[in-house]
């Protein structure tokens, strides 16, 4: 569990159905609140790339109890996406 106000590294590893790592184009990261309301949309570039298919973004979840995130891009003219969530707590 993350604490509200702590920096969290959101990460994705894009792969084909056969498990091959791929670099999509037009990658965006969308942040949603716990009620699935969109909070923010961020363009992801090569400065956020760790390796083939592996991208990250450092984010600070303020006043959000559950952070839902979605990395989305295009590979071979088809959408590719991955979602995740993080629960946060204020102490």
Helices and strands as residue ranges (DSSP letters): E 2-3, E 7-13, E 25-32, E 38-43, G 46-48, E 49-51, E 54-60, E 66-75, E 78-89
